[in-house]
Amino acid sequence: MRPIDEYLVTRFFYNNGSILAINKAGESAVPVLITLYTMRYKIIIEGLRVGMTENKNGIINARPCVALIALLFCFGVSAQTPETALIQHYPVQDWTQASAEEVNLDQSKIDHLFDLSFEDAATQGVAFFKNGLLVGERYAEGYDKDSHGTSWSMAKSFYAALVGISIDRGEIDSLDDPVANYLDYFNDERRDITIRHLLDMTSGLEMPSHEHENMFFSADHLAYAKSVGVEQKAGQVFEYNNVNSMLLADILLQATGEPADKLLAERIFNKIGLTDVVLWQDGAGNPLTYCCVDTTVRQYSRFGLLFARNGNWNGEQIISADYVDETFTKVWSDLSSSTIEQDRGYSLHWWISKHDEEAVIFNASGKFGQYVFVDRANDVVFTRITKYHSTGGTKQDWGILKYINWIGTVKFRLAVASFLDSTGIVKMEGNLKSPVTFEDGTSKEFFENYSDIIDALVDVSKP
């Protein structure tokens, strides 16, 4: 713990009958012993007691007013009710860290959750957050808190949030607007497809055996998405279709006049401090709104916290609470998977890990086992990413590999690319630019243990 005179009190939270003070940098907490700064006086007070009153919104206002030999100025801070034990805290430059005991959790349960995650050698890093505080993190050898991963389809949840913001701003009228209101080329057999259909994965657009993974290897992903026709009536069947998500790039562009990656940075990421990030584009410069946002475990978790807090970030309503509520409403359930041995649900580009009387947990999910889990009721965020070897850059360029990108299955192409890289014939770094996950970052045990991992996550919040 730092010396007490290094702390400038900026906010308090209540914990186990004592008061903790957060320092100016937001890095750590000082129990019991609190330094108060006034305009002219610095007084150290031991055993400070704080009177609390509840306002109509259920927020507790704490006003320490202490009369000692020297005059102290009264000041106000906000907290949750004493029953919830903590103020809602938000990371500034970095996350404030707290022990499991300080947030009334059992460290052994968090350890168990991490142990299950690391039974899969593909795990690069995990982190657990409670009440906006970093309670624990763990990384594979060779990686740390500053190591980037790639999101794959977790990005779907990120870009879908922009739809909610555009509705809030009046740029999009409703989730139930026909896509054709924004994209003229949908005035054909696709005219009945709505934005909601895209976000709930019920568009009815064609779904070939390769599941449109070929789009990822094309030079212009948006042109590919524009060309996909109708297979069945919208709103009838859940089909996880990347084309639905890629079309958001064009809808947002037409609705706002700005590219989706710029919107994501300006309207969400910059506001929540998620700035150490790569937002990938295809070779034609289109934002990849169905995948591919590179950042760290800690940074991904900021987005999870935004949704855990109903779209509010330290007093600013970035996304309307109504849109977050609608996002976290079960639409599809009992969805099977070829990799995960648990039925899941889906709603507005978020997966549902659990939705019953015991817990409601949603997650942003990536193809190879990347996750941001959100438990709103317990103000918990749990993030896990897999091993990633960045090729650098922000705009996709396949280089010489473009000549094999039409051959065989996606798995075959990745195997060829991995072989060429390992032999030095074509090195990934420097010779191509694209998010790529190799065998060492492809999950197996995490998928097999998924049900146990969700149970362990739920158990952490149990008394």
C-alpha positions as CSV (number, residue, x, y, z in Angstrom):
1,M,0.0,0.0,0.0
2,R,1.2,3.5,-0.8
3,P,2.0,6.0,1.9
4,I,-1.2,7.8,2.9
5,D,0.1,11.2,1.8
6,E,0.1,10.1,-1.8
7,Y,-3.7,9.9,-1.9
8,L,-6.1,12.5,-2.9
9,V,-9.6,11.3,-2.0
10,T,-12.0,11.5,-5.0
11,R,-14.6,8.9,-4.1
12,F,-15.5,6.5,-1.3
13,F,-17.2,3.1,-1.1
14,Y,-18.6,1.3,1.8
15,N,-17.3,-2.2,2.6
16,N,-17.7,-4.4,5.6
17,G,-18.5,-1.5,7.9
18,S,-15.5,0.6,7.0
19,I,-14.9,3.3,4.4
20,L,-12.4,3.0,1.6
21,A,-11.0,6.0,-0.3
22,I,-10.0,5.9,-3.9
23,N,-6.9,7.8,-4.9
24,K,-6.8,10.4,-7.6
25,A,-5.3,8.0,-10.2
26,G,-8.0,5.5,-9.5
27,E,-5.4,2.8,-8.9
28,S,-6.2,1.4,-5.4
29,A,-8.1,1.8,-2.2
30,V,-7.0,2.9,1.3
31,P,-9.0,1.3,4.1
32,V,-10.1,3.2,7.2
33,L,-7.3,5.7,7.2
34,I,-8.4,8.6,4.9
35,T,-6.7,11.7,3.8
36,L,-9.0,14.7,3.3
37,Y,-7.9,17.6,1.2
38,T,-9.5,21.0,1.5
39,M,-8.3,24.1,-0.2
40,R,-5.8,24.8,2.5
41,Y,-5.7,22.0,5.0
42,K,-4.7,18.3,4.9
43,I,-6.1,16.3,7.8
44,I,-5.7,12.5,8.4
45,I,-8.7,11.0,10.1
46,E,-8.8,7.5,11.5
47,G,-12.1,5.7,11.8
48,L,-14.1,8.2,9.8
49,R,-17.8,7.7,10.1
50,V,-20.1,8.7,7.2
51,G,-23.8,9.5,7.5
52,M,-25.8,8.2,4.6
53,T,-29.2,9.3,3.2
54,E,-31.1,7.7,0.3
55,N,-32.6,9.7,-2.5
56,K,-35.6,8.8,-4.7
57,N,-33.4,6.9,-7.1
58,G,-32.0,4.7,-4.4
59,I,-28.6,6.4,-4.5
60,I,-26.9,7.0,-1.2
61,N,-25.4,10.4,-0.6
62,A,-22.5,10.3,1.9
63,R,-21.5,13.7,3.4
64,P,-18.6,13.4,5.8
65,C,-18.7,16.6,7.9
66,V,-16.0,16.5,10.6
67,A,-15.4,19.2,13.2
68,L,-11.9,18.9,14.6
69,I,-9.4,21.5,15.9
70,A,-9.0,22.6,12.3
71,L,-11.8,23.5,10.0
72,L,-12.8,20.9,7.3
73,F,-15.0,21.6,4.3
74,C,-17.9,19.2,3.8
75,F,-18.1,17.5,0.5
76,G,-20.4,15.0,-1.3
77,V,-19.9,11.6,-2.9
78,S,-22.3,9.1,-4.2
79,A,-22.6,5.4,-3.3
80,Q,-24.9,2.5,-3.6
81,T,-27.0,1.4,-0.7
82,P,-25.0,-0.1,2.2
83,E,-26.7,-3.5,1.5
84,T,-24.9,-3.6,-1.9
85,A,-21.7,-2.6,-0.1
86,L,-20.0,-0.7,-2.9
87,I,-20.1,2.5,-4.9
88,Q,-20.4,1.9,-8.7
89,H,-16.8,2.5,-9.8
90,Y,-15.5,3.2,-13.3
91,P,-12.0,2.8,-14.6
92,V,-10.2,6.0,-15.6
93,Q,-6.7,5.5,-17.1
94,D,-6.7,2.0,-15.6
95,W,-8.8,-0.2,-13.4
96,T,-8.9,0.1,-9.6
97,Q,-7.9,-3.2,-8.1
98,A,-9.5,-4.7,-5.0
99,S,-9.2,-8.1,-3.3
100,A,-12.0,-10.6,-3.3
101,E,-12.5,-10.0,0.4
102,E,-12.9,-6.3,-0.1
103,V,-15.9,-6.9,-2.5
104,N,-17.3,-9.7,-0.3
105,L,-16.3,-12.6,-2.5
106,D,-14.5,-15.9,-2.0
107,Q,-11.1,-15.9,-3.7
108,S,-11.1,-19.7,-4.0
109,K,-14.2,-19.4,-6.2
110,I,-12.5,-17.0,-8.5
111,D,-9.4,-19.2,-8.6
112,H,-11.7,-22.1,-9.6
113,L,-13.2,-20.1,-12.4
114,F,-9.7,-19.2,-13.7
115,D,-8.4,-22.8,-13.3
116,L,-11.3,-24.1,-15.5
117,S,-10.5,-21.4,-18.1
118,F,-6.8,-22.4,-18.2
119,E,-7.5,-26.1,-18.6
120,D,-7.6,-25.0,-22.2
121,A,-4.1,-24.2,-23.4
122,A,-5.6,-21.7,-25.9
123,T,-6.4,-19.3,-23.1
124,Q,-4.3,-16.1,-23.3
125,G,-5.8,-14.3,-20.4
126,V,-8.8,-13.9,-18.1
127,A,-10.0,-11.2,-15.8
128,F,-12.8,-10.9,-13.3
129,F,-14.5,-7.5,-12.3
130,K,-16.9,-6.8,-9.5
131,N,-18.6,-3.4,-9.0
132,G,-16.3,-1.9,-11.5
133,L,-13.2,-3.1,-9.7
134,L,-10.5,-5.5,-11.0
135,V,-10.6,-8.4,-8.5
136,G,-8.3,-10.8,-10.4
137,E,-6.6,-11.6,-13.7
138,R,-4.3,-14.4,-15.0
139,Y,-2.3,-14.7,-18.2
140,A,-0.5,-17.4,-20.1
141,E,3.3,-17.5,-20.2
142,G,4.5,-14.8,-22.6
143,Y,1.4,-12.6,-22.3
144,D,0.3,-9.9,-19.8
145,K,-2.3,-7.2,-19.3
146,D,-1.0,-5.2,-22.2
147,S,-1.2,-8.1,-24.7
148,H,-3.7,-7.8,-27.5
149,G,-6.2,-10.4,-28.5
150,T,-8.7,-10.3,-31.3
151,S,-12.4,-10.3,-30.8
152,W,-13.7,-12.2,-33.8
153,S,-17.5,-12.1,-33.4
154,M,-17.5,-10.3,-30.1
155,A,-17.3,-7.2,-32.4
156,K,-20.9,-7.9,-33.4
157,S,-22.0,-6.9,-29.9
158,F,-19.9,-3.7,-30.1
159,Y,-21.2,-2.5,-33.5
160,A,-24.8,-3.5,-32.6
161,A,-24.7,-1.0,-29.8
162,L,-24.3,1.8,-32.4
163,V,-27.7,0.9,-33.7
164,G,-29.2,1.6,-30.3
165,I,-27.3,5.0,-30.2
166,S,-28.6,5.9,-33.7
167,I,-32.1,5.2,-32.5
168,D,-31.5,7.4,-29.4
169,R,-30.3,10.2,-31.8
170,G,-33.2,9.8,-34.2
171,E,-30.9,8.6,-37.1
172,I,-32.7,5.3,-37.2
173,D,-36.4,5.3,-36.3
174,S,-36.8,1.8,-35.0
175,L,-35.4,-1.7,-34.8
176,D,-38.5,-2.7,-36.8
177,D,-37.6,-0.5,-39.7
178,P,-37.2,-2.4,-43.0
179,V,-33.5,-2.4,-44.0
180,A,-34.7,-1.1,-47.4
181,N,-35.4,2.2,-45.7
182,Y,-31.6,2.7,-45.5
183,L,-30.3,0.4,-48.2
184,D,-31.9,0.9,-51.7
185,Y,-30.6,-2.4,-52.9
186,F,-32.8,-4.2,-50.4
187,N,-35.9,-3.1,-52.4
188,D,-36.1,-6.6,-53.9
189,E,-36.9,-10.0,-52.5
190,R,-35.2,-8.7,-49.3
191,R,-37.7,-5.8,-48.7
192,D,-39.4,-7.4,-45.7
193,I,-36.2,-7.9,-43.7
194,T,-35.9,-5.5,-40.8
195,I,-33.0,-4.3,-38.7
196,R,-34.3,-6.4,-35.8
197,H,-34.1,-9.5,-38.1
198,L,-30.5,-8.8,-38.8
199,L,-29.6,-8.3,-35.1
200,D,-31.6,-11.4,-34.0
201,M,-30.1,-13.5,-36.8
202,T,-33.4,-14.2,-38.4
203,S,-33.1,-12.4,-41.7
204,G,-33.6,-15.5,-43.8
205,L,-30.7,-14.6,-46.1
206,E,-28.9,-17.4,-47.8
207,M,-26.7,-19.6,-45.6
208,P,-24.4,-21.8,-47.6
209,S,-22.4,-24.7,-46.2
210,H,-19.3,-22.5,-45.7
211,E,-21.5,-20.2,-43.6
212,H,-20.1,-17.1,-45.5
213,E,-16.7,-17.6,-44.0
214,N,-15.6,-17.0,-47.6
215,M,-16.5,-13.4,-47.1
216,F,-13.6,-13.0,-44.7
217,F,-11.2,-13.9,-47.5
218,S,-12.7,-11.5,-50.0
219,A,-11.2,-8.1,-50.9
220,D,-14.5,-6.3,-50.4
221,H,-16.6,-7.8,-47.6
222,L,-19.5,-5.3,-48.1
223,A,-19.8,-6.0,-51.8
224,Y,-20.0,-9.7,-50.9
225,A,-22.7,-9.0,-48.3
226,K,-24.7,-6.9,-50.7
227,S,-24.9,-9.8,-53.2
228,V,-26.5,-12.4,-50.8
229,G,-30.1,-13.2,-51.6
230,V,-33.0,-14.6,-49.7
231,E,-33.3,-18.3,-48.7
232,Q,-36.4,-18.2,-46.5
233,K,-39.0,-15.8,-44.9
234,A,-37.5,-13.4,-42.3
235,G,-38.3,-13.9,-38.6
236,Q,-38.8,-17.7,-38.8
237,V,-35.5,-19.4,-38.2
238,F,-32.3,-18.5,-36.3
239,E,-29.3,-18.8,-38.5
240,Y,-26.0,-17.3,-37.3
241,N,-25.1,-15.4,-40.5
242,N,-22.1,-13.0,-40.7
243,V,-23.7,-11.2,-43.6
244,N,-26.4,-9.9,-41.3
245,S,-23.7,-8.1,-39.2
246,M,-21.6,-6.9,-42.1
247,L,-24.7,-5.1,-43.5
248,L,-24.7,-3.0,-40.4
249,A,-21.7,-1.2,-41.8
250,D,-23.8,0.2,-44.7
251,I,-26.9,0.8,-42.6
252,L,-24.9,2.9,-40.1
253,L,-23.1,4.8,-42.9
254,Q,-26.4,5.6,-44.7
255,A,-28.1,6.6,-41.4
256,T,-25.3,8.8,-40.0
257,G,-23.0,9.7,-42.9
258,E,-20.1,8.3,-41.0
259,P,-18.3,4.9,-41.2
260,A,-19.1,2.5,-38.4
261,D,-15.6,2.2,-37.1
262,K,-15.3,6.0,-36.7
263,L,-18.7,5.9,-34.9
264,L,-17.6,3.1,-32.6
265,A,-14.5,5.0,-31.6
266,E,-16.2,8.4,-31.1
267,R,-19.6,7.4,-29.7
268,I,-18.5,4.5,-27.4
269,F,-14.8,3.6,-27.1
270,N,-13.3,7.0,-26.5
271,K,-16.0,7.8,-23.9
272,I,-15.2,4.6,-21.9
273,G,-11.4,4.8,-22.2
274,L,-11.2,1.9,-24.7
275,T,-8.5,3.6,-26.8
276,D,-5.7,1.0,-27.1
277,V,-7.6,-0.7,-29.9
278,V,-7.4,-1.8,-33.6
279,L,-10.6,-1.6,-35.6
280,W,-10.1,-3.7,-38.7
281,Q,-11.2,-2.8,-42.2
282,D,-11.4,-5.0,-45.3
283,G,-9.2,-4.3,-48.3
284,A,-11.7,-1.8,-49.7
285,G,-11.7,0.2,-46.5
286,N,-15.1,-1.0,-45.1
287,P,-15.3,-1.5,-41.3
288,L,-15.6,-5.1,-40.4
289,T,-18.8,-4.9,-38.4
290,Y,-19.1,-8.6,-37.9
291,C,-15.6,-9.2,-36.4
292,C,-12.1,-8.1,-35.7
293,V,-11.5,-5.6,-32.9
294,D,-8.1,-6.1,-31.3
295,T,-7.4,-5.0,-27.8
296,T,-6.6,-6.3,-24.3
297,V,-8.5,-8.3,-21.7
298,R,-8.9,-5.2,-19.5
299,Q,-10.0,-3.0,-22.4
300,Y,-12.6,-5.5,-23.7
301,S,-14.0,-5.5,-20.2
302,R,-14.8,-1.8,-20.3
303,F,-17.5,-2.6,-22.9
304,G,-18.8,-5.3,-20.7
305,L,-19.0,-2.8,-17.8
306,L,-20.9,-0.3,-20.0
307,F,-23.7,-2.9,-20.5
308,A,-23.5,-4.1,-16.9
309,R,-24.3,-0.5,-16.0
310,N,-27.3,-0.2,-18.3
311,G,-25.4,1.9,-20.9
312,N,-24.3,4.5,-18.4
313,W,-20.7,5.5,-17.9
314,N,-19.9,7.5,-14.9
315,G,-23.1,9.6,-15.2
316,E,-23.2,9.8,-19.0
317,Q,-26.0,7.7,-20.7
318,I,-24.0,6.5,-23.7
319,I,-26.6,3.9,-24.8
320,S,-30.2,4.2,-23.6
321,A,-31.1,1.9,-20.7
322,D,-34.2,0.9,-22.7
323,Y,-32.0,-0.4,-25.5
324,V,-29.8,-2.3,-23.1
325,D,-32.9,-3.8,-21.5
326,E,-34.2,-4.9,-24.8
327,T,-30.8,-6.3,-25.7
328,F,-30.8,-8.4,-22.5
329,T,-34.2,-9.8,-23.2
330,K,-34.3,-13.5,-24.2
331,V,-35.5,-13.8,-27.8
332,W,-34.1,-17.2,-28.9
333,S,-33.4,-20.0,-26.5
334,D,-32.3,-23.7,-26.7
335,L,-29.8,-23.0,-29.4
336,S,-27.5,-25.9,-29.9
337,S,-23.9,-25.7,-31.1
338,S,-21.3,-28.0,-32.7
339,T,-18.7,-26.8,-30.2
340,I,-20.4,-25.8,-26.9
341,E,-22.2,-28.5,-25.0
342,Q,-24.9,-26.3,-23.6
343,D,-28.1,-24.8,-25.1
344,R,-27.8,-21.0,-25.3
345,G,-30.0,-18.1,-26.3
346,Y,-29.6,-15.0,-28.5
347,S,-30.8,-11.4,-28.6
348,L,-29.7,-8.3,-30.6
349,H,-26.2,-9.7,-31.3
350,W,-25.5,-11.0,-27.8
351,W,-25.5,-14.6,-26.7
352,I,-27.3,-15.7,-23.6
353,S,-25.3,-18.1,-21.4
354,K,-27.9,-18.4,-18.6
355,H,-31.4,-17.0,-18.1
356,D,-33.3,-18.5,-15.2
357,E,-34.1,-17.8,-11.6
358,E,-30.5,-18.4,-10.5
359,A,-28.8,-16.0,-12.8
360,V,-29.1,-14.0,-16.1
361,I,-25.8,-13.9,-17.9
362,F,-25.2,-12.5,-21.4
363,N,-22.0,-12.6,-23.4
364,A,-20.3,-11.2,-26.4
365,S,-18.7,-14.2,-28.1
366,G,-16.0,-14.8,-30.6
367,K,-15.5,-17.8,-32.9
368,F,-12.4,-19.3,-31.2
369,G,-13.5,-18.8,-27.6
370,Q,-13.3,-15.1,-26.9
371,Y,-15.9,-13.9,-24.4
372,V,-17.1,-11.0,-22.4
373,F,-19.6,-12.3,-19.9
374,V,-22.0,-9.8,-18.2
375,D,-24.0,-10.4,-15.0
376,R,-26.0,-7.2,-14.5
377,A,-27.7,-8.2,-11.3
378,N,-24.4,-8.8,-9.6
379,D,-22.4,-6.0,-11.4
380,V,-19.9,-8.7,-12.6
381,V,-17.9,-8.8,-15.8
382,F,-15.7,-11.8,-16.7
383,T,-13.5,-11.7,-19.8
384,R,-11.5,-14.4,-21.5
385,I,-9.5,-14.2,-24.8
386,T,-7.4,-16.7,-26.7
387,K,-3.8,-16.6,-27.9
388,Y,-3.2,-14.2,-30.7
389,H,-0.3,-13.2,-32.9
390,S,-0.9,-9.9,-34.5
391,T,0.2,-9.3,-38.0
392,G,0.1,-5.6,-37.6
393,G,-1.9,-3.1,-39.5
394,T,-5.6,-2.1,-39.5
395,K,-6.6,-2.8,-43.1
396,Q,-6.8,-6.4,-44.4
397,D,-4.2,-7.3,-47.0
398,W,-3.7,-11.0,-47.8
399,G,-0.5,-10.5,-49.8
400,I,0.6,-13.6,-51.7
401,L,-2.0,-15.7,-49.8
402,K,-4.8,-14.1,-51.9
403,Y,-3.8,-16.7,-54.5
404,I,-4.9,-19.6,-52.3
405,N,-7.9,-17.9,-50.6
406,W,-10.3,-19.5,-53.0
407,I,-9.0,-23.0,-52.5
408,G,-10.6,-25.6,-50.2
409,T,-12.2,-24.9,-46.8
410,V,-11.4,-22.2,-44.4
411,K,-9.7,-24.7,-42.1
412,F,-7.5,-25.8,-45.0
413,R,-6.5,-22.3,-45.9
414,L,-5.6,-21.5,-42.3
415,A,-3.6,-24.7,-42.1
416,V,-1.7,-23.7,-45.3
417,A,-1.0,-20.3,-43.9
418,S,0.2,-21.7,-40.6
419,F,2.5,-24.1,-42.5
420,L,3.9,-21.4,-44.7
421,D,4.5,-19.2,-41.6
422,S,6.2,-21.9,-39.6
423,T,8.6,-22.8,-42.5
424,G,9.4,-19.2,-43.2
425,I,8.2,-19.4,-46.8
426,V,5.6,-16.7,-46.2
427,K,5.8,-15.0,-42.8
428,M,2.5,-13.7,-41.5
429,E,4.0,-10.7,-39.9
430,G,5.1,-8.3,-42.6
431,N,3.8,-10.2,-45.6
432,L,0.1,-10.0,-44.8
433,K,-2.2,-8.0,-42.6
434,S,-5.3,-9.6,-41.1
435,P,-6.6,-11.0,-37.8
436,V,-5.5,-14.6,-37.8
437,T,-6.0,-17.2,-35.0
438,F,-3.8,-20.3,-35.3
439,E,-4.1,-23.7,-33.6
440,D,-2.6,-22.4,-30.3
441,G,-5.5,-19.9,-30.0
442,T,-8.3,-22.3,-31.0
443,S,-10.4,-23.4,-28.0
444,K,-11.3,-26.9,-27.2
445,E,-11.6,-27.6,-23.5
446,F,-13.2,-24.2,-22.8
447,F,-16.0,-25.2,-25.1
448,E,-16.2,-28.7,-23.6
449,N,-16.2,-27.2,-20.1
450,Y,-18.6,-24.3,-21.0
451,S,-21.4,-25.4,-18.7
452,D,-19.1,-25.9,-15.8
453,I,-17.5,-22.5,-16.4
454,I,-20.9,-20.8,-16.4
455,D,-21.8,-22.6,-13.2
456,A,-18.5,-21.5,-11.7
457,L,-19.2,-17.9,-12.7
458,V,-22.6,-18.0,-11.1
459,D,-21.2,-19.5,-8.0
460,V,-18.7,-16.7,-7.5
461,S,-21.6,-14.3,-6.7
462,K,-23.3,-16.7,-4.3
463,P,-22.7,-16.0,-0.5
